[in-house]
Amino acid sequence: MYTYHVYFTPKETITDLEVFEIIKRFGDHEVRENLMMDYALTKFEDKASFPELSDFYFIANYRCKVDQDKAMGSMKNEYGKEPHLSLMKMVKEFRVAFSLSLIHISEPTR
């Protein structure tokens, strides 16, 4: 599985509920229309020894590198359209990274 990681801090005028709603609209769209398998959103409440860390972390998973590359290409063409536009407008700063999962456990093992 390949993962797209987005670390971001919203603008001061954006509430946590708005972040949730915008990310949900974007993630649901990408799952339906653009090869995303699933996604998650977390908010850092205690940055411990990493105060420079962004406030939120969005994770998007793709089945394979080919799907991720296609999805990223499609997203680049959609920056100026909804639901991606609201996402881009709400952030003050963001950073991205890509990874390959070496171990992925979707169900707890007993």
C-alpha positions as CSV (number, residue, x, y, z in Angstrom):
1,M,0.0,0.0,0.0
2,Y,1.2,3.5,-0.8
3,T,0.3,6.5,1.4
4,Y,0.1,10.2,0.8
5,H,0.8,12.1,4.0
6,V,-0.4,15.7,4.4
7,Y,0.6,17.7,7.5
8,F,-1.2,21.0,7.7
9,T,-2.3,23.9,9.9
10,P,-5.6,25.6,9.0
11,K,-6.0,29.4,8.9
12,E,-7.0,30.9,12.3
13,T,-10.5,31.6,11.1
14,I,-11.2,27.9,10.3
15,T,-12.7,25.8,13.1
16,D,-12.0,22.1,13.8
17,L,-15.5,21.3,12.6
18,E,-14.9,23.0,9.3
19,V,-11.6,21.1,8.9
20,F,-13.5,17.8,9.5
21,E,-16.3,18.7,7.1
22,I,-13.9,19.9,4.3
23,I,-11.6,16.8,4.7
24,K,-14.6,14.5,4.8
25,R,-16.0,16.0,1.6
26,F,-12.6,15.8,-0.1
27,G,-11.8,12.3,1.1
28,D,-15.2,10.8,0.2
29,H,-14.9,12.3,-3.2
30,E,-11.4,10.9,-3.7
31,V,-12.5,7.4,-2.6
32,R,-15.5,7.5,-5.0
33,E,-13.8,9.2,-8.0
34,N,-10.0,8.9,-7.8
35,L,-8.6,5.6,-6.6
36,M,-8.1,6.4,-2.9
37,M,-8.7,3.3,-0.8
38,D,-9.4,5.0,2.5
39,Y,-8.3,8.0,4.5
40,A,-7.8,9.3,8.0
41,L,-7.6,12.6,9.7
42,T,-5.9,13.3,13.1
43,K,-5.3,16.4,15.2
44,F,-2.2,16.7,17.2
45,E,-3.2,17.6,20.8
46,D,0.2,17.2,22.4
47,K,3.2,17.9,20.1
48,A,5.6,16.9,22.9
49,S,9.2,17.4,21.7
50,F,8.1,18.5,18.2
51,P,6.4,21.9,18.5
52,E,7.0,22.7,14.8
53,L,4.7,19.9,13.8
54,S,1.5,21.0,12.0
55,D,-1.8,20.9,13.8
56,F,-3.4,18.2,11.6
57,Y,-2.4,15.1,9.7
58,F,-4.3,13.6,6.8
59,I,-3.5,10.2,5.5
60,A,-4.6,8.8,2.1
61,N,-4.0,5.2,1.2
62,Y,-3.7,3.8,-2.3
63,R,-3.6,0.1,-3.4
64,C,-0.4,0.5,-5.5
65,K,2.1,3.1,-6.8
66,V,0.3,3.2,-10.2
67,D,-3.0,4.2,-8.5
68,Q,-1.3,6.8,-6.3
69,D,0.5,8.3,-9.3
70,K,-2.8,8.4,-11.3
71,A,-4.6,10.0,-8.4
72,M,-1.9,12.6,-7.8
73,G,-2.0,13.5,-11.6
74,S,-5.8,13.9,-11.4
75,M,-5.6,16.0,-8.2
76,K,-3.2,18.4,-9.9
77,N,-5.8,19.1,-12.5
78,E,-8.5,19.7,-9.9
79,Y,-6.8,22.2,-7.5
80,G,-9.1,25.0,-8.7
81,K,-12.3,22.9,-8.4
82,E,-14.4,21.6,-5.5
83,P,-13.9,19.8,-3.3
84,H,-10.1,20.4,-3.6
85,L,-10.5,24.2,-3.7
86,S,-12.0,24.4,-0.2
87,L,-9.2,22.3,1.1
88,M,-6.5,24.5,-0.4
89,K,-8.3,27.7,0.8
90,M,-8.5,26.6,4.4
91,V,-4.8,25.9,5.0
92,K,-2.2,28.3,6.2
93,E,0.6,25.9,5.6
94,F,1.1,22.3,4.6
95,R,3.7,19.7,3.8
96,V,3.4,16.4,2.0
97,A,5.3,13.2,1.9
98,F,4.8,9.7,0.3
99,S,5.5,6.3,1.7
100,L,5.3,2.6,1.0
101,S,3.8,0.5,3.9
102,L,6.0,-2.4,4.8
103,I,3.5,-3.8,7.3
104,H,-0.2,-3.0,7.4
105,I,-2.5,-4.7,9.8
106,S,-6.1,-3.7,9.2
107,E,-7.6,-6.1,11.8
108,P,-6.3,-6.6,15.3
109,T,-4.5,-10.0,15.6
110,R,-5.2,-12.2,18.6
